[in-house]
Amino acid sequence: VYIFLVAVCFTCLFPFVWMLLSSVKEPYEVNSLTLTFFARDPQWHNYADVFSQMNMLVGFLNTMIVEIGTIPVCVFVSGLSAFAFSKMELRHRNVHLMVQLSALMIPYACVVLPLYRAYFILNLVDTLWPLILPSLFGGVSMMFFFVQFQRSVPNAIFEAAKVDGAGYFRQYCSIMIPLMGPAIAAQVIFMFVGNWNDFFAPSIYLMLPESQTLQVMLQSIARGNPLNLPVVFAGAVIASAPLYVIYLIFQRYFVEGLAISGVKG
């Protein structure tokens, strides 16, 4: 079992180690067919070249705008929808829930063309709105996660609140949200990482350099000079650094949220 776990950990960690080691290599060392782990002469200036070849600050700000503009609203709306499915007496609520979950079976690539045409007609291409608008209506996977968590909360609490005159919205805001702390923390981390690493959608809607996110900017460096891969690796190290910091700070909430969803769900 330990040999299997070590092998799995190695396959997960190797790409990150290779990215870090390749960020200080010469271009010929990265593109060579001979596998070399360590650079003969570390090129630390590759990290400075990243800032000279791309506007890292603009990419960081655009990515953070997407994060701040989507996460709070998506978490609130998804939790509110989950509250309706888990605590309200709705007719055929399980059928409606299954219909919404069936949307997860449709690949995003299948709806890219109609979405692009819609955003193009609305003059939203080359803006961040195509990345923000869908999340304002919540997320199906996040809602399902919250449904499993909220079903474990005793109904007696909300029945007592109803007797005291609290409506459903007040019950959700005053009772359910404080109880959902670990689950919300886990979903915030998941969504932050997903938005930060998203390349497919931004590469479709964002063409102008001033509107691009970090991942699209990194790809533009590789496309401009395919042989200059060490600079791309250095940019990837810089772009992934905030994710490591966030995980180290919030890993307790992350693990707790997964444990709660697995046991109570």
Sequence and secondary structure as in RCSB ss.txt:
>XXXX:A:sequence
VYIFLVAVCFTCLFPFVWMLLSSVKEPYEVNSLTLTFFARDPQWHNYADVFSQMNMLVGFLNTMIVEIGTIPVCV
FVSGLSAFAFSKMELRHRNVHLMVQLSALMIPYACVVLPLYRAYFILNLVDTLWPLILPSLFGGVSMMFFFVQFQ
RSVPNAIFEAAKVDGAGYFRQYCSIMIPLMGPAIAAQVIFMFVGNWNDFFAPSIYLMLPESQTLQVMLQSIARGN
PLNLPVVFAGAVIASAPLYVIYLIFQRYFVEGLAISGVKG
>XXXX:A:secstr
 HHHHHHHHHHHHHHHHHHHHHTTS HHHHHSSS  SS SS  THHHHHHHHHS HHHHHHHHHHHHHHHHHHHH
HHHHHHHHHHHHS  TTHHHHHHHHHHGGGS GGGGHHHHHHHHHHTT TTSSHHHHGGGGG  HHHHHHHHHHH
TTS HHHHHHHHHTT  HHHHIIIIIHHHTHHHHHHHHHHHHHHHHH  HHHHHH  SGGG  HHHHHHHHHHH 
TT HHHHHHHHHHHHHHHHHHHHHHHHHHHHHHHHHHHH 
